[in-house]
Protein backbone atom coordinates (compact mmCIF):
# COMPACT_ATOMS: atom_id res chain seq x y z
CA UNK A 1 0.00 0.00 0.00
CA UNK A 2 1.23 3.50 -0.85
CA UNK A 3 0.53 5.95 1.98
CA UNK A 4 0.95 9.71 1.74
CA UNK A 5 1.26 11.16 5.25
CA UNK A 6 0.40 14.83 5.74
CA UNK A 7 1.53 16.36 9.00
CA UNK A 8 2.47 20.00 9.50
CA UNK A 9 4.66 18.96 12.45
CA UNK A 10 7.10 16.10 11.92
CA UNK A 11 10.33 15.62 13.93
CA UNK A 12 12.36 17.59 14.63
CA UNK A 13 9.51 20.07 14.07
CA UNK A 14 6.75 20.13 16.66
CA UNK A 15 6.07 18.16 19.82
CA UNK A 16 4.35 14.95 20.84
CA UNK A 17 1.85 14.87 17.98
CA UNK A 18 4.66 14.97 15.43
CA UNK A 19 6.46 12.15 17.22
CA UNK A 20 3.27 10.10 17.07
CA UNK A 21 3.04 10.69 13.31
CA UNK A 22 6.67 9.68 12.83
CA UNK A 23 6.39 6.50 14.89
CA UNK A 24 3.29 5.41 12.96
CA UNK A 25 4.82 6.27 9.56
CA UNK A 26 8.04 4.41 10.31
CA UNK A 27 6.08 1.49 11.73
CA UNK A 28 4.01 1.25 8.54
CA UNK A 29 7.18 1.44 6.44
CA UNK A 30 8.63 -1.44 8.45
CA UNK A 31 5.55 -3.45 7.46
CA UNK A 32 6.54 -3.10 3.79
CA UNK A 33 4.22 -0.21 2.96
CA UNK A 34 5.58 2.68 0.90
CA UNK A 35 5.32 5.84 2.98
CA UNK A 36 6.04 9.44 2.00
CA UNK A 37 5.50 12.46 4.21
CA UNK A 38 4.85 16.12 3.41
CA UNK A 39 5.58 18.32 6.40
CA UNK A 40 6.68 21.88 7.16
CA UNK A 41 10.16 22.93 6.12
CA UNK A 42 12.51 25.25 7.93
CA UNK A 43 15.57 26.79 6.35
CA UNK A 44 18.05 24.68 8.31
CA UNK A 45 16.32 21.39 7.40
CA UNK A 46 16.85 19.50 4.12
CA UNK A 47 14.03 19.73 1.59
CA UNK A 48 14.00 15.96 1.21
CA UNK A 49 15.37 13.24 3.46
CA UNK A 50 14.96 9.55 4.14
CA UNK A 51 14.59 8.49 7.76
CA UNK A 52 13.28 5.29 9.28
CA UNK A 53 12.31 3.96 5.86
CA UNK A 54 10.16 7.03 5.19
CA UNK A 55 10.74 9.68 2.52
CA UNK A 56 10.13 13.11 4.07
CA UNK A 57 9.43 16.20 1.95
CA UNK A 58 9.75 19.62 3.60
CA UNK A 59 8.78 22.53 1.33
CA UNK A 60 9.65 25.93 2.82
CA UNK A 61 6.84 26.89 5.19
CA UNK A 62 8.22 30.21 6.48
CA UNK A 63 7.79 28.85 9.98
CA UNK A 64 10.21 30.57 12.34
CA UNK A 65 10.59 28.00 15.12
CA UNK A 66 10.59 24.24 15.50
CA UNK A 67 8.62 24.19 18.75
CA UNK A 68 5.78 26.67 18.12
CA UNK A 69 3.49 27.52 15.22
CA UNK A 70 1.14 30.48 14.82
CA UNK A 71 -2.17 30.42 12.93
CA UNK A 72 -0.51 32.38 10.11
CA UNK A 73 2.30 29.82 9.89
CA UNK A 74 -0.27 27.00 9.76
CA UNK A 75 -1.89 28.76 6.82
CA UNK A 76 1.48 29.17 5.12
CA UNK A 77 2.08 25.43 5.49
CA UNK A 78 -1.14 24.75 3.60
CA UNK A 79 -0.12 27.14 0.84
CA UNK A 80 3.46 25.90 0.45
CA UNK A 81 2.72 22.19 0.87
CA UNK A 82 -0.17 21.99 -1.59
CA UNK A 83 1.76 21.74 -4.87
CA UNK A 84 4.43 19.29 -3.58
CA UNK A 85 1.68 17.08 -2.15
CA UNK A 86 -0.40 17.34 -5.33
CA UNK A 87 2.62 16.40 -7.47
CA UNK A 88 3.16 13.31 -5.32
CA UNK A 89 -0.49 12.38 -5.74
CA UNK A 90 -0.26 12.80 -9.52
CA UNK A 91 3.07 11.03 -10.09
CA UNK A 92 3.34 8.53 -7.25
CA UNK A 93 -0.41 7.79 -6.98
CA UNK A 94 -0.82 6.88 -3.29
CA UNK A 95 -3.63 4.55 -2.32
CA UNK A 96 -4.61 6.59 0.73
CA UNK A 97 -3.75 9.82 2.50
CA UNK A 98 -3.16 9.84 6.26
CA UNK A 99 -3.60 13.32 7.75
CA UNK A 100 -2.45 13.98 11.29
CA UNK A 101 -4.22 16.98 12.83
CA UNK A 102 -7.63 17.95 11.49
CA UNK A 103 -6.49 21.57 11.73
CA UNK A 104 -4.62 22.59 9.67
CA UNK A 105 -3.51 19.41 7.88
CA UNK A 106 -7.00 18.08 7.26
CA UNK A 107 -7.73 21.02 4.97
CA UNK A 108 -4.87 19.94 2.71
CA UNK A 109 -6.12 16.34 2.72
CA UNK A 110 -9.63 17.49 1.76
CA UNK A 111 -8.33 19.64 -1.10
CA UNK A 112 -6.25 16.77 -2.48
CA UNK A 113 -9.21 14.41 -2.13
CA UNK A 114 -11.46 16.75 -4.10
CA UNK A 115 -8.89 17.09 -6.88
CA UNK A 116 -7.60 13.50 -7.09
CA UNK A 117 -10.31 11.37 -5.52
CA UNK A 118 -7.77 9.71 -3.21
CA UNK A 119 -9.45 8.79 0.12
CA UNK A 120 -8.07 10.18 3.33
CA UNK A 121 -8.00 9.16 6.99
CA UNK A 122 -7.89 11.77 9.75
CA UNK A 123 -6.07 11.27 13.03
CA UNK A 124 -7.46 13.74 15.55
CA UNK A 125 -5.26 15.12 18.32
CA UNK A 126 -6.46 17.19 21.26
CA UNK A 127 -6.25 20.62 19.62
CA UNK A 128 -8.36 19.42 16.69
CA UNK A 129 -11.63 19.30 18.62
CA UNK A 130 -13.60 22.13 20.23
CA UNK A 131 -13.16 21.94 23.99
CA UNK A 132 -9.81 20.20 23.74
CA UNK A 133 -7.61 23.22 24.43
CA UNK A 134 -10.25 25.90 24.99
CA UNK A 135 -7.87 28.68 26.02
CA UNK A 136 -6.02 28.35 22.70
CA UNK A 137 -8.53 27.21 20.09
CA UNK A 138 -12.14 27.98 21.01
CA UNK A 139 -12.13 31.41 19.36
CA UNK A 140 -10.57 29.89 16.25
CA UNK A 141 -13.26 27.21 16.05
CA UNK A 142 -16.02 29.81 16.38
CA UNK A 143 -14.68 31.58 13.31
CA UNK A 144 -13.61 28.58 11.21
CA UNK A 145 -16.24 26.04 12.26
CA UNK A 146 -18.20 26.07 8.96
CA UNK A 147 -14.96 25.53 7.00
CA UNK A 148 -13.75 22.72 9.27
CA UNK A 149 -16.92 20.61 9.20
CA UNK A 150 -16.38 19.37 5.60
CA UNK A 151 -12.95 18.03 6.64
CA UNK A 152 -14.60 15.67 9.12
CA UNK A 153 -17.51 14.86 6.77
CA UNK A 154 -15.49 13.72 3.76
CA UNK A 155 -12.92 11.61 5.60
CA UNK A 156 -13.14 7.90 4.82
CA UNK A 157 -12.28 7.20 8.46
CA UNK A 158 -11.38 9.12 11.60
CA UNK A 159 -9.12 7.95 14.40
CA UNK A 160 -8.43 9.65 17.73
CA UNK A 161 -5.35 9.35 19.91
CA UNK A 162 -7.36 8.83 23.13
CA UNK A 163 -10.82 8.08 24.41
CA UNK A 164 -11.10 11.69 25.59
CA UNK A 165 -10.39 13.08 22.11
CA UNK A 166 -12.84 10.59 20.56
CA UNK A 167 -15.56 11.64 23.01
CA UNK A 168 -15.02 15.32 22.18
CA UNK A 169 -15.12 14.55 18.44
CA UNK A 170 -18.45 12.80 18.80
CA UNK A 171 -19.94 15.41 21.15
CA UNK A 172 -18.73 18.61 19.48
CA UNK A 173 -18.19 17.57 15.85
CA UNK A 174 -20.79 14.81 15.45
CA UNK A 175 -18.10 12.42 14.22
CA UNK A 176 -17.46 8.89 15.52
CA UNK A 177 -13.77 8.06 15.79
CA UNK A 178 -11.81 4.87 16.29
CA UNK A 179 -9.53 5.16 19.31
CA UNK A 180 -5.92 4.18 18.60
CA UNK A 181 -3.74 4.99 21.57
CA UNK A 182 -0.31 6.47 21.01
CA UNK A 183 2.39 3.83 21.19
CA UNK A 184 6.06 3.32 22.00
CA UNK A 185 8.51 0.52 21.39
CA UNK A 186 8.94 -1.67 24.44
CA UNK A 187 12.27 -1.81 26.27
CA UNK A 188 13.74 -4.77 28.18
CA UNK A 189 12.30 -4.73 31.68
CA UNK A 190 14.97 -3.76 34.23
CA UNK A 191 15.75 -6.36 36.87
CA UNK A 192 15.59 -3.77 39.65
CA UNK A 193 14.42 -0.20 40.22
CA UNK A 194 17.10 2.09 41.65
CA UNK A 195 15.79 5.36 43.04
CA UNK A 196 17.74 8.57 42.61
CA UNK A 197 19.59 10.14 45.54
CA UNK A 198 18.02 12.64 45.78
CA UNK A 199 14.89 11.61 43.83
CA UNK A 200 14.81 13.03 40.31
CA UNK A 201 11.70 14.73 38.94
CA UNK A 202 11.25 15.57 35.24
CA UNK A 203 9.11 18.24 33.56
CA UNK A 204 9.03 17.35 29.87
CA UNK A 205 7.43 19.33 27.03
CA UNK A 206 6.63 22.74 25.66
CA UNK A 207 6.67 25.50 28.28
CA UNK A 208 3.26 26.88 27.37
CA UNK A 209 0.04 27.93 29.08
CA UNK A 210 -1.45 24.50 28.36
CA UNK A 211 1.47 22.68 30.03
CA UNK A 212 1.21 25.02 33.02
CA UNK A 213 4.88 24.88 34.13
CA UNK A 214 4.53 27.77 36.59
CA UNK A 215 2.27 25.57 38.71
CA UNK A 216 5.01 22.93 38.81
CA UNK A 217 7.52 25.43 40.20
CA UNK A 218 5.06 26.82 42.76
CA UNK A 219 4.31 23.27 43.92
CA UNK A 220 7.97 22.34 44.32
CA UNK A 221 8.63 25.59 46.18
CA UNK A 222 6.53 24.12 49.02
CA UNK A 223 8.99 21.22 49.34
CA UNK A 224 12.10 23.11 50.40
CA UNK A 225 12.45 20.89 53.47
CA UNK A 226 12.98 17.58 51.64
CA UNK A 227 15.53 16.56 48.97
CA UNK A 228 14.69 16.46 45.27
CA UNK A 229 16.08 17.57 41.92
CA UNK A 230 14.09 18.79 38.90
CA UNK A 231 15.13 18.66 35.25
CA UNK A 232 13.14 20.76 32.78
CA UNK A 233 13.38 19.36 29.25
CA UNK A 234 11.79 21.72 26.74
CA UNK A 235 11.40 25.36 25.82
CA UNK A 236 8.53 27.65 24.97
CA UNK A 237 6.85 31.02 25.50
CA UNK A 238 6.81 30.72 29.30
CA UNK A 239 10.49 29.82 29.65
CA UNK A 240 11.54 33.26 30.92
CA UNK A 241 8.67 33.31 33.43
CA UNK A 242 9.68 29.86 34.67
CA UNK A 243 13.28 30.97 35.15
CA UNK A 244 12.17 34.08 37.02
CA UNK A 245 9.92 32.06 39.32
CA UNK A 246 12.76 29.65 40.06
CA UNK A 247 14.92 32.60 41.10
CA UNK A 248 12.11 34.08 43.20
CA UNK A 249 11.77 30.84 45.17
CA UNK A 250 15.57 30.31 45.39
CA UNK A 251 15.38 26.95 43.64
CA UNK A 252 18.25 27.46 41.19
CA UNK A 253 20.49 24.83 42.80
CA UNK A 254 17.73 22.22 42.52
CA UNK A 255 16.57 22.85 38.95
CA UNK A 256 18.37 22.07 35.67
CA UNK A 257 17.18 23.67 32.42
CA UNK A 258 18.11 21.37 29.52
CA UNK A 259 16.09 22.90 26.67
CA UNK A 260 15.06 20.71 23.77
CA UNK A 261 17.01 17.46 23.55
CA UNK A 262 17.07 14.81 20.84
CA UNK A 263 15.08 11.63 21.40
CA UNK A 264 18.01 9.38 22.47
CA UNK A 265 19.12 11.94 25.06
CA UNK A 266 15.59 12.36 26.40
CA UNK A 267 15.41 8.59 26.75
CA UNK A 268 18.66 8.58 28.72
CA UNK A 269 17.43 11.31 31.06
CA UNK A 270 14.15 9.52 31.68
CA UNK A 271 15.99 6.30 32.40
CA UNK A 272 17.76 8.00 35.32
CA UNK A 273 14.65 9.72 36.72
CA UNK A 274 11.90 8.75 39.16
CA UNK A 275 8.83 10.96 38.68
CA UNK A 276 7.24 12.67 35.69
CA UNK A 277 5.45 15.85 36.76
CA UNK A 278 2.52 16.90 34.53
CA UNK A 279 0.69 20.07 35.60
CA UNK A 280 -1.16 20.50 32.29
CA UNK A 281 -4.57 22.12 32.04
CA UNK A 282 -5.46 19.83 29.11
CA UNK A 283 -3.98 16.81 27.32
CA UNK A 284 -5.04 14.36 24.62
CA UNK A 285 -2.76 11.41 25.21
CA UNK A 286 0.70 12.80 26.03
CA UNK A 287 3.66 11.00 24.51
CA UNK A 288 5.78 12.31 27.37
CA UNK A 289 3.78 10.20 29.81
CA UNK A 290 3.97 7.07 27.68
CA UNK A 291 7.71 7.48 27.18
CA UNK A 292 8.10 8.00 30.93
CA UNK A 293 6.16 4.82 31.68
CA UNK A 294 8.44 2.92 29.32
CA UNK A 295 11.29 3.82 31.67
CA UNK A 296 9.30 3.07 34.79
CA UNK A 297 8.58 6.57 36.11
CA UNK A 298 5.72 7.31 38.45
CA UNK A 299 3.41 10.04 37.11
CA UNK A 300 2.04 12.89 39.19
CA UNK A 301 -0.47 14.66 36.97
CA UNK A 302 -3.45 16.98 36.77
CA UNK A 303 -6.92 15.63 37.39
CA UNK A 304 -7.96 15.93 33.73
CA UNK A 305 -9.62 13.51 31.33
CA UNK A 306 -6.64 13.46 28.99
CA UNK A 307 -4.46 11.70 31.57
CA UNK A 308 -6.96 8.96 32.41
CA UNK A 309 -5.39 6.58 29.88
CA UNK A 310 -1.92 6.84 31.44
CA UNK A 311 -2.50 7.20 35.18
CA UNK A 312 -4.12 4.47 37.27
CA UNK A 313 -4.79 6.33 40.50
CA UNK A 314 -2.71 5.05 43.39
CA UNK A 315 -1.03 2.41 41.24
CA UNK A 316 1.42 3.99 38.79
CA UNK A 317 0.67 7.59 39.69
CA UNK A 318 -1.49 10.20 41.36
CA UNK A 319 -4.06 12.74 40.17
CA UNK A 320 -3.91 16.27 41.59
CA UNK A 321 -6.13 19.31 41.57
CA UNK A 322 -4.67 22.31 39.77
CA UNK A 323 -3.29 23.90 42.94
CA UNK A 324 0.24 24.03 44.39
CA UNK A 325 -1.00 22.45 47.62
CA UNK A 326 -2.46 19.41 45.88
CA UNK A 327 0.64 18.75 43.79
CA UNK A 328 3.07 19.35 46.66
CA UNK A 329 1.13 16.94 48.91
CA UNK A 330 1.20 14.21 46.26
CA UNK A 331 4.91 14.71 45.60
CA UNK A 332 5.73 14.75 49.30
CA UNK A 333 3.94 11.45 49.78
CA UNK A 334 6.17 9.83 47.16
CA UNK A 335 9.43 11.57 48.01
CA UNK A 336 9.12 10.60 51.67
CA UNK A 337 8.15 6.98 50.94
CA UNK A 338 10.77 5.20 48.79
CA UNK A 339 8.87 1.90 48.90
CA UNK A 340 5.70 3.52 47.58
CA UNK A 341 7.63 5.33 44.85
CA UNK A 342 9.34 2.11 43.81
CA UNK A 343 5.99 0.28 43.66
CA UNK A 344 4.50 2.97 41.43
CA UNK A 345 7.50 2.84 39.14
CA UNK A 346 7.08 -0.92 38.78
CA UNK A 347 3.38 -0.41 38.05
CA UNK A 348 4.28 1.94 35.19
CA UNK A 349 6.44 -0.78 33.67
CA UNK A 350 3.41 -3.07 33.77
CA UNK A 351 0.98 -0.52 32.35
CA UNK A 352 3.08 0.55 29.38
CA UNK A 353 2.34 -2.75 27.62
CA UNK A 354 -1.06 -1.22 26.76
CA UNK A 355 0.80 1.17 24.44
CA UNK A 356 2.90 -1.36 22.53
CA UNK A 357 3.78 0.41 19.27
CA UNK A 358 3.61 -2.57 16.85
CA UNK A 359 0.06 -3.28 18.00
CA UNK A 360 -0.97 0.33 17.46
CA UNK A 361 0.70 0.47 14.02
CA UNK A 362 -1.26 -2.65 13.08
CA UNK A 363 -4.45 -0.85 14.12
CA UNK A 364 -3.59 2.08 11.82
CA UNK A 365 -2.72 -0.32 9.01
CA UNK A 366 -6.17 -1.91 9.17
CA UNK A 367 -7.94 1.47 9.12
CA UNK A 368 -5.84 2.77 6.23
CA UNK A 369 -6.27 -0.47 4.25
CA UNK A 370 -10.04 -0.29 4.61
CA UNK A 371 -10.06 3.36 3.54
CA UNK A 372 -7.88 2.63 0.50
CA UNK A 373 -10.55 0.23 -0.75
CA UNK A 374 -13.33 2.84 -0.50
ZITA-V418996 format. One record per helix or strand of 2 or more residues. SS is the DSSP state (H for helix, E for strand). FROM is the first residue (numbers start at 1). LEN is the number of residues. If there is no record, write none. Layout:
BEGIN
[[SS	FROM	LEN] [SS	FROM	LEN]]
END
This chain:
BEGIN
[[E	2	5] [H	16	15] [E	34	8] [E	48	4] [E	54	7] [H	71	21] [E	96	5] [H	102	15] [E	120	5] [H	126	3] [H	134	20] [E	157	4] [H	163	11] [E	178	2] [E	200	5] [H	213	11] [E	229	5] [H	239	10] [H	252	3] [E	255	5] [H	263	9] [E	275	4] [H	287	8] [E	298	5] [H	305	3] [E	317	4] [H	324	12] [H	338	18] [H	357	16]]
END
